[in-house]
Every structure is written in structure tokens, then in C-alpha cells.
Amino acid sequence: MGETMGYLRKNIERLAAYTPGEQPPPNSSVIKINTNENPYPPSPQVLRVLRETDWTVLRRYPDPYADKVRDAVGRLFGVTRDEVLCGNGSDELLAMVVRAVVDPGEAIAYPTPTYSLYPVLAAVQGARVIEVPSPEDFSIPVDALVESGAKLLFLCNPNAPTGVWLEPEAVAGAARRFRGVVVVDEAYADFAPASAIAAVRGLPNVLVLRTLSKSYSLAGMRLGYAVGPPDLIAGLAKVKDSYNVDAVAIEAAAAALEDQTYARANVEKVRSERARLAGALAAMGFEVIPSQTNFLLARVPCGQAQRWYERVKAAGILIRYWNQPRLSDKLRITVGSPEDNSRLLRVLEATLKEMTA
């Protein structure tokens, strides 16, 4: 590997790559509540499409703009096709925004802690980062972000890994004051009270990114979309791959978006379990940050959070731990099925007894 390193750009050589959540082996019995996936299957309409579609069409390239999905998004949010662009997950759209908006040396701002892909994308582009620490309660430091002077502002809303949510009007107010482009990363917005799409529509500098990975149970399909003003959407389209969304994902995503009854029912089940899990954790002495997502970030009641993480993992359950400032005393727990959540709580109760014995 050392012989090839000289061929890479210097910033790529220095780059610390994004670290995904741990994946258990195939066919494992491990309970996986560490990467904020949905515990319920995709819509039956998705499964019907996968069964019934004539997949001999796979010999042809897919629709380069995934218009079937764009139209479904348009019906859902009352926007036009030219206000929507699809991507291979919202992560690809984040990368497209950075490529299209930020020159090397220009700045990208975001609050901390937040989604750890943002600094990686900045480093790949050779951009500077302006990291604005959130206050003690992890609320979003809007004024400092707006006044950062950055070219691009990332607002993960609700925020990961904290679960904190900024109301749509506050997002719109920040965008009106910010002189660059604002990306509202709404990966978890379906679990929150509202999306910012309606509040920011008509603003020239705002892109709202959403994904089907969480609320639609399609993390394995990789489909995301951006909603924004036509000129920004057209600019993103210039830097996307020629055929960036595959034919299977187009059909599955369109079917999922059309079945709002199923998606909303699953969201309500997750919200209900989120409340149960938060209450049970609080009763054990965890300090739980109020969340509008499908996960909880909680400070452990005693001992080291890494020991709790390791004890839970040894019991066959994956949750998330970061050995980073402001997070090293906390665990992030995806809201799983009622059965998975109950098993986790039993393990945590046993761990608490061990820690306090």
C-alpha cells in the first residue's frame, strides 16, 4: 500500500475515512440497533413491485432522472418535477452539493456534534470546515452558524447523533440570513413533527435532502432525493453520475412513496416505542436527550459508556458508541421492534446491577 500512496492527492492521503456502523455477519442472530434502520419491512407494495416487474428491463439503462420517483415526491410535497433530484441515497446528494457549490479552500459550516460524513466530504473537496459547538443542551447554534461566513451550511434536522429538532420556521429564518447555500439534511424528519420543505419553498438558497432508508425501510435500496429551487437542482444534475439511480430502486421507491398509509403507521409504531424506551432508560438513571428521530442518545448512569457498550455487544446486541468529546459518556440506541427493545432493556438492567454491585 505504501508504494501506491504517492499517486493520491495529498488531502486524500491524510483523510480519515467515514466509519460506518458495525455490520454483523450474514444470517447472524445479533440484534442490530446501531445504524438507525427501521425494524419493520418495506411496504407490501414494494414487495409486490419486486415480484411482478419484468426485470428483463435491466439490460437497459434506467431513467437518468428517476422521473417516476420525482413525480411521487412532487405529489407528496406539492412541488414540481424540476424541484426534485434523486440520488443513490442522500449521502450521494450531499457529495453532489459539495462538488457543485464549494471550491477548494472555501468553508463548510455545521454544528457539532453532527453527522460525521460532513467533514469527510469537506476534506475530499479540499474545503475548510467551520465547526460550531452546540451548547450544553445540544440545541442548534443558529446565530453562530449563520454568521460563520461559510459558503455552505449543513443542518442535519433532526440532528444526528443527538436527535434534537429545529422547527421549520427557525430553519427558514436561518436560511434567509445566511449568504450561502443551506442544506437541510432531513434523513430523520418523518419521525419529527414536520418537514421544512413547505417553510423553505421559494427561498433561492435552500436544498432539503431526504432518504427512504429510515421511515420507508429501504436502507438497502439506496434512494434519496433533494427538494429545492430549480436552478440549484439543475446545478446538482450537472455533477451527478449519468445513471445514478438503478431501475430496481426507482420502482421500489415510487411504490414506497405512494403507500403513505403504511409508512406513517410504521413511523407511529417507532414513535411509540421511542417514548417507551426513553421512559425506561430514564427510570434506570440514564440522562436521555429528547429525540425527534428513530434513535436515542443517552448518558449512562454510572461507569464508562464504553463498558456498557461492550457488555451489550457481548449479549448479542449492537448499539453505537463514539470515543469522542461530548459523546464518550453516552450511547446511541436505535429504536427497534418492541421485542428487541425489551431484550435491550433487560440487558441494560443487568448491566446496571453489575456496575452498582
Secondary structure, 3 states (H helix, E strand, C coil): CCCCHHHCCHHHHHCCCCCCCCCCCCCCCCEECCCCCCCCCCCHHHHHHHHHCCHHHHHCCCCCCCHHHHHHHHHHHCCCHHHEEEECHHHHHHHHHHHHHCCCCCEEEEEECCCCHHHHHHHHHCCEEEEEECCCCCCCCHHHHHCCCCCEEEEECCCCCCCCCCCHHHHHHHHHHCCCEEEEECCCHHHCCCCCHHHHCCCCCEEEEEECCCCCCCCCCCCEEEECCHHHHHHHHHHCCCCCCCHHHHHHHHHHHHCHHHHHHHHHHHHHHHHHHHHHHHHHCCEECCCCCCEEEEECCCCCHHHHHHHHHHCCEECECCCCCCCCCEEEEECCCHHHHHHHHHHHHHHHHHHHC
